[in-house]
Amino acid sequence: MNDSHVHQKTNSTLADFYPLLSIFFSIVLITVMQQWYFGWHAREAMRVFMSVFFLVFGAFKVSKLSDFARAYAEYDLVAKHFYVYGYIYPFIELSLGLAYLFDMMPLFVNSITFVLMGVSALGVLRKLLKKEQIMCACLGTVFKIPMTYVTLAEDLLMAVMALMMLFVAY
């Protein structure tokens, strides 16, 4: 399962994160513009952000699916034991993105998102605590982004937003 694109350099620089930051701030911009146009509502802002996030991140993962599955199995707790999960996961993200976009089954979708991102965060935390230096598969393998606490923050942000949306009135 080890591949040359998975284990990489240890000294990450801000430039390593430019693709991730660019995409993240684009998603924030889309969310803010949508809220500015339709009126601000915290639940709607989170729903739009999560929709665009899952659609964009899932699309990057699908673009090099087998490479993503291989890289994801390096740190995800489920994919490590059930390799096929790495092939399914991007489609779960795309499905969640569509469900958030169309505001479908919010209780179910937010519950699944909370569990999914919580499990992902645990896998990332495990690797970080072991000080293993691997590449993050958050944007698939299109970009070479080192796994750092940024990856953990990304997973926790999505888990916390899903949890918050479970308690925000519909």
Residue pairs with C-beta under 8 A, 6 or more apart in sequence:
1 70
1 73
1 74
2 74
3 67
3 70
3 71
5 67
5 71
5 135
5 141
5 144
6 70
6 71
6 74
6 134
6 135
7 133
7 134
7 135
8 133
8 134
8 135
8 144
8 146
9 133
9 146
10 133
10 146
12 146
12 148
16 144
16 145
16 146
17 145
17 150
19 139
19 142
19 143
19 145
20 138
20 139
20 143
20 145
20 150
23 56
23 57
23 139
24 154
26 56
27 49
27 52
27 53
27 56
28 49
30 48
30 52
31 45
31 48
31 49
31 52
34 44
34 45
34 48
35 41
35 44
35 45
35 48
38 44
42 168
43 165
43 168
43 169
43 170
46 161
46 164
46 165
46 168
47 100
47 103
47 106
47 165
48 100
49 161
50 96
50 97
50 100
50 113
50 158
50 161
50 162
50 165
51 97
51 98
51 100
51 101
52 97
53 97
53 158
54 93
54 94
54 96
54 97
54 100
55 93
55 94
55 97
55 98
55 101
56 97
57 93
57 138
57 139
58 90
58 91
58 92
58 93
58 94
58 96
58 97
59 94
60 139
60 140
60 142
60 143
61 68
61 89
61 90
61 93
61 137
61 139
61 140
62 68
62 90
62 91
62 94
62 140
63 140
63 142
64 140
64 141
64 142
65 87
65 90
66 87
67 140
67 141
68 86
68 89
68 90
68 137
68 140
68 141
69 79
69 83
69 84
69 86
69 87
69 89
70 86
71 134
71 135
71 137
71 140
71 141
72 79
72 85
72 86
72 89
72 137
73 79
73 80
73 83
73 86
74 80
74 127
74 134
74 137
75 123
75 124
75 126
75 127
75 132
75 134
75 137
75 147
76 85
76 86
76 89
76 119
76 120
76 123
77 119
77 122
77 123
77 126
78 85
78 119
78 123
79 85
79 86
79 89
80 123
90 140
92 116
96 109
96 112
96 113
96 116
98 104
99 105
99 109
100 109
106 165
106 170
107 166
110 162
110 163
110 165
110 166
111 162
111 166
113 158
113 159
113 162
114 159
114 162
114 163
114 166
117 155
117 156
117 158
117 159
117 162
118 155
118 159
120 155
121 152
121 155
121 156
121 159
124 147
124 151
124 152
124 155
125 152
127 134
127 147
128 147
128 148
128 149
128 152
133 146
133 147
134 146
134 147
135 141
135 144
135 145
135 146
135 147
136 145
136 146
136 147
136 148
136 151
138 145
138 151
138 154
139 145
145 151
